[in-house]
Amino acid sequence: MNRLRESLPFLNPELLERIEESSSTMQVPKGTEILREGQYVKVIPIVLSGLLKVVSKFGDKELLLYYIRPKESCIMSFAASLKNDPSRIHAITEEDSEILLLPSDSVSEWVRQFPSINTLFYQQYDLRYSELLDTISHVLSNKMDIRLFDYLKERSRVTNQNPIKMSHRQIASELGTAREVVSRVMKKLENEGKVLQHSSSIEILGGD
């Protein structure tokens, strides 16, 4: 209960008890897909520790939509569960993670009984909407070097890692582009003194 209070301090104490009774906690290894497109949402994740990424897939490419950090949830899973619609996204652990799984049937009931739970999802909606607008703006307006460097800085921030251990192929997949494009632009960023490429990682040196 103390762990739940720390993670979700704005929730009604009775609701916290219901969550503790009805929900389960999972230790999920890095790289595990916990939700896929077309799957009906039976549980809604809240990250207690670690990191999830949410992506849309288009053939063999994927576009990173947003990250889910500790004390956050997935608003798209929440919306799909309330409407009993299949998921339109994939959610994958980026690190070894501890995840609280709220049963979607119970959440539908809690939304009516405990208005405080809406605070969680209203906050998530506002946050994700802003992040999706930023993603669209990057795709439509920015050159690839700006998109790539901003992506690396955000990745470093949410994972608290620098250097970042990622391949050019992984980065290309999340940005919805080709590996050759990433390799070419990464070399440009390196020549500009913004990054330093190691054998299996990329170090951010600075720059706007």
Secondary structure, 3 states (H helix, E strand, C coil): CHHHHHHCCCCCHHHHHHHHHHCEEEEECCCCEEECCCCECCEEEEEEECCEEEEEEECCEEEEEEEECCCCECHHHHHHHHHCCECCCEEEECCCEEEEEEEHHHHHHHHHHCCHHHHHHHHHHHHHHHHHHHHHHHHHHCCHHHHHHHHHHHHHHHHCCCCECCCHHHHHHHHCCCHHHHHHHHHHHHHCCCEEECCCCEEECCCC
